Amino acid sequence: MPFSADAAETLGLKALAWLAGNDELLPVFLGSTGASEADLRAQASDPAFLGSVLDFLTMDDAWVMQFCDSLGISYEQPMHARMALPGGAQVHWT
């Protein structure tokens, strides 16, 4: 079932909160994006930023599993949510 933009943003916010509470992974996210902790707060309402959070999260299956297990949701939901946010449409080259 496709995600609505609102549902995708909500899951993106949950991913951001989960990431902010992860002492091991947060510095990796900040280092790879160049964002600061102040940027996290300032951009939390930006759908494109939430998409980047989900992009980061979905880079590693273990991260996806940890996040989804913490919420009790299926492992496919972060990618479905990502596709509903700006820049998330999959490109088909054929």
N, C-alpha and C positions, 0 to 999 in steps of 0.2 A: 504494500500500500504506500503510495507516495506521501511524503511529508508536506504539510502546509508550511508556508514561510514562518508563521508564528511558532509552530511546533518545532521547526528546525532551529529557530533562534533560542527557544527555551532549552533544547538539548545542548546547543552551543554554550549557553550560559552555565548549564550544569557541568559541561566539560571544563569550562574556564574555572569554575569553583573547585572542581576536583583537582585540576592542575595546580591551582594556587595553594591547595592544601597538601600537595605532594612535594616534600622537601628535597627529594632526589631529582625529580623530573622538572620542577619549575626552573631551576637554574639552566637546565639544558634548553628549555623553550626560550627563556630570556636571551641566552647566548646565541641561539641559532636565528632568532628574529631581530635581535637588537632592541627589543622592547624593554621598558623598565616596568617596575611594579606600578608606578603611577600611570603608565600607558595602559596597563590592564584595567585599571579602574576607569580611566577616561574613555576607553574604546569599547567597553563592555556592551554598550548599546548599538554598536556598529555591526550590522549583519556581515559585512565583508571581513571584519576582524574575527568574528565568531567562526567564519568559514576557515580562516587561517589557523585558528585553534583546532578545529576538527581536522584540517589537513595535517597538522603536526601529530595529533593523536593517532590518526590512522596510518602513520608511517611504520608503526610497530604493532604486530599482532598482540604481543604481551600487554602493551599499554591499553589497547582496545579491550582486551579481556578483563583487565583490572578495573577499568572504568565501568564497563557494562555490568560486571559482577557486583560492583558497589551500588549500582542502581537497580539491579535485577531486571535488566533489559537484554534483548537479543544482541548478538555481536554485529549484526548487519545495520542496526539503527544509526550509528555514527556516520556511516557512509551514505545512507539514505538521506539523513539530515544535511550532510555536506552538499549533496546534489541539489538540494532545495534552496541553498544560499547563493549569493552572488559569486560567480566564477566557478560554480560546482558542476555545471553541465558537462557531461562526458562528451568528448570529441570522438566522432567516428570517422576514420579516414577512408573508409570504403564506400 
